Amino acid sequence: MNRHHWWRDAVIYQVYVRSFLDSTGDGVGDLAGVRAGLPYLKKLGVDGIWLSPFYPSPQHDHGYDVADYCDVDPLFGDLAEFDLLVGAARRLGVKVLLDIVPNHCSSEHPWFREALAAAPGSPARARFHFADGRGPGGDEPPNNWHAMFGGPAWSRVTEADGRPGQWYLHMFTPEQPDWNWRDPEVAAEFDRVLRFWLDRGVDGFRIDVAAGLFKHPELPDSDDPEADARTRDSVNPLAWNQPEVHDVWRRWRSICEEYTERDGCERLLVGEVSVPTAREHAQYVRPDELHQAFFFDLLSASWDADAFQKVISEAMQDIAGTGSTVTWVLNNHDQVRTVTRYGEPATEGSGLGAARARAAALLMLALPGAAYIYQGEELGLPEVVDLPDDVLTDPIFRRTGSRARIRDGCRVPLPWSGQASPFGFTPGVESAKPWLPQPEYFAEYATDRALADTRSFWHLYRDGLQLRAQLPQLGEGTLRWLDAPPGVLAFDRGDGLVCAVNFGTAPTPAPVSGSPLLASGPCPPGVLSGSTAAWWIRT
């Protein structure tokens, strides 16, 4: 495979920095902790890491409210520590991707503070979406849009003379004002940000809300103003997926290509793209735009053979047809973990949910293209569903009071060792209090136990990654569905690998004779056990 196209079949590990490993004892993970964990990730077999935002931030949305895009928050370290992390990763052959947030910034960002102090109609306000209110005295928001995290998408400011003034747009929280990408200063500033980090040696960027950035220029009312909040997804067609956004990705791609041409190491752009169809998704990964975009349809599919087959087939037809490869994902920092999501009912990781999560992992790793693993996925961690209200930090909970869609449960700090919290999350500081409490049962999922138990999730992932690395041109592979009993998916990749998944609970005949090369659960020769996936190499 062309060495410049490492990303086409790469497996990237998402590091949620504040919950990975704490080097200081303050209960919050940091960049030095990530550096200390690199040998563990190298042993697992991933090709790279994606770091959640570590920039200076008031942390209203755990760093996705950025106050300075070109520095490190002291909570996580400093630029010198970042440079050490990049150097250590390079020596291990591990790529480093940063999370960049171009749709919105923090209300503490200097440009937004400048806008608040400036007059209506000023260049400082043109960088954001400021507008006069409707109704008598401008007391009503400029339109009826609601924020994804609950409540109106507009907040009113107090002008310099003390009177109520204009309103500004925030599609998430009031502490996250949306940039106005129709202002050329915004585009120029993000060019500078990209170059700052590329010059420090990063291998690319994960782009937050990549279907965002542009809003309808007239900011009209929506026919369904609460759709984003109801679905917690980017579904308001007036606020997301505007055609102008593709020009930004062409511009960013050209910057990455410039650095690629300098040293022959291809820089990667991977987008968080939430759009209604695989066909629209494919528009973001055309040859001159993003290299990859997360395919969330697999993550959101119910545990059902027909549902999985439908979304996989659509992805292979519409996305792979662009010349890109599909970017598969089952977990991330915004979603309920698979062990719990696939359980009936939700459990602490044992039983049906765990078996299905193991099977889904092997399925994802067998599919042609790239894959992203969320930290703790390789340990089989369940969602922590019983966090007390007084420890919840998710702005969704703060704004709505509802626990229905909170994300704290998948962000609890990782267990590394020991029998009690902090479970090695803060090595050598047993009295440390993690920023979110770890349940007692996390002892069962600690990394040291996982490495010692060859039947663990960790060994399943490691074995799958090792076998995957031995397959030639995995990113270029094809997929042909094989005849299979109801409730079973089986496919041939065209390179000798056959993967089959039994979505039911009863055993069925296997599509290939003999013992599987790798299976997510016990699998006698010629049999595919219930809630199990298996790989065979057909000679």
PyMOL commands that set and color helices and strands:
alter all, ss='L'
color gray80, all
select helices_A, chain A and resi 3-9+17-19+31-44+79-92+110-117+123-126+136-138+184-199+227-231+245-263+278-285+296-300+305-318+320-322+338-341+352-366+377-379+389-391+395-400+408-410+440-445+447-452+457-470+474-476
alter helices_A, ss='H'
color red, helices_A
select strands_A, chain A and resi 11-15+48-51+95-100+130-131+154-158+164-169+204-207+268-271+292-295+327-329+370-374+480-481+488-492+497-502+508-509+518-519+527-528+532-537
alter strands_A, ss='S'
color yellow, strands_A
deselect
rebuild
show_as cartoon
